Amino acid sequence: MTQAERDGLVALKKAKKKLITQKEAAEELGITERHVRRLLRQLKRRGDKVVAHALRGLPSNRKISADTEQKAVAILTQPVYRGFGPTLAAEYLAKKHDIAVSRETVWQWMIGAKLWRARKQHIEKVHEWRPRRSRFGELVQWDTSDHDWLEGRGEEILLINMIDDGTSRWFARFVVSDSTMENMNLLERYLKKHGRPLAYYTDKAALFQTAVKTRRDGSRAGRDREELPPTQIGRALQELGITWIAAHSPQAKGRVERGFLTAQDRRVKGMRVAGVTNLEQANHYLENRVLALGQRHAGGGAGQGRRCPPAAGEAARFGSDSQPCGEAPGKQRLHISAGCKDLPDRAQGRLRWTAGRLHPGRATAGRFGGCSLSRPVSHR
């Protein structure tokens, strides 16, 4: 019994002996007079324990049964769930075994069953990330991950992923080799489904730029070296008018790298549970997971607006949404559904906003109503 509970008991006994009124006891205890009368009635039945909660020392009424805990631990002990963390384990328990418990509860169960080891939290060095691009399609990060995706159950496969920088939307596929043909096939699939992005952000692999051949004891030429012919992918991006940006380190394209780390943990374990053993099954599993993630995170990211429709000549080659509107060579136009919003006089890059489909009588200085706003974007 705490000191506060002892003081409350003294006040209740004074009210019982009518040394103080019930109103004075209520003011001293910080409760209502009605509750004081309720406590006085229970004082006759329970004695001094009336100031303590009736469930003190007893299990909670909402406690999960021991049978449920034993069943969950038995499931997580199976080889197919080897290496699962508390978060992923809680998701699979709820989805596949109808055991809906919190991540913290599963964490405690796994520690008690020696399936998980609690780790101390370390203060990590703060790194300021580069801001996302503002709209879908402005920048797409493109990379390949070499990992034991099937854990020896089938042939070795690789994962090629294109992730939008503004929305983190995945477009990925498992392949047998990181070749020009496989990457070009994925590029064609992306263009047909999502249209043509403004830029691709990749590493400096030989797929994207021609490597400079030097002697073993020689040094590479600097900026004065002569320009080499582009690779097949580089030529395709040039013909499509898509900017190619080379990353100088893996950390520079951290969004796709962090996505691979997540996939190497969750997707590998998910394919193990699903019994995936070949390339076709792996791609079928990946398509379902990417679709489910897209539905879960619909509306997330920086900007969800689409860019303008294709030009007539490009629609037949690369799908109906592959060509952004262009005013002149090297320039493209991004469109934003404005509604009725206050906008700055100039957009970034000292370029003025242009109003399209402007409703008469609804536009004022610095404010556009019910229209589509756009600005030219130059390739750098």
C-alpha angles and dihedrals in degrees: 000000000000126000091252090054090050091052090049091051090053091052092049092051090049089053090048091053088044092239086132131019124256089248091056091047090051091052091048093049095039094236136109125275089243090059090048090057089048091052091048090055091049090047089070092052104036102026119206092349089077092093092056124074113265092231095053108131092011127102116266119264088232096050114133111245121256090238090061091049092049091048092050093048091049090053094048091049091064115107092242090065095048112141096014115149123219095262096050091040091054091052094051093044090055096041102041106022105030093238102136108188133140124268090246091056092051088047091057092045092050093048090050091050093047090245094119134031119217112235131203117249112246124202106242125208110266113243119187108225124219110260117256120255111264101235139036110263099025095106133006122190114217126193145138128234122210107203141136092261097167095039092230096310093115145348122329112268136181131216120228112193135186111191124185112235096215100047105016088233111166128225107176142151137185115238137177096235139015093239133146091251094054092047092047090050091053090046090054091049091051094050093049093050105035105015129235118325122213095239144004121216114205142149124266096265120151088252091071105032135025110254118234111241113221136164119265091247094038132088129239119256117253129220091314094067117119117261113260124215114268125254121250091266091045091052091048091052090049092051090049092049092239117147117234116211120191119215116221094206139014089250090061091066092040096147094067092038092054089047089056091051090054092046093049088058106034103027093047092053092042092054089048091056091044092051095238111177108161144037096263093052091046093055091046090052091046093051092052093048094047089049091050092048090049091054092046095050098036109148094023128121132055102296133002100189119122127225124246126286124275128272116253096252096051101044094077093048103048108012136279098294103038104103122069116210111268131196099186138354109294094017131097135177127234118203127209125189100232106180104180107329137143109246133183118259091246133030125223115297093037092279123139123236114246121214120223127189089007113187112230115249095014101086124086134172108301092359130091123191129204096346143111117254125205142170133194116258119201124207113241 
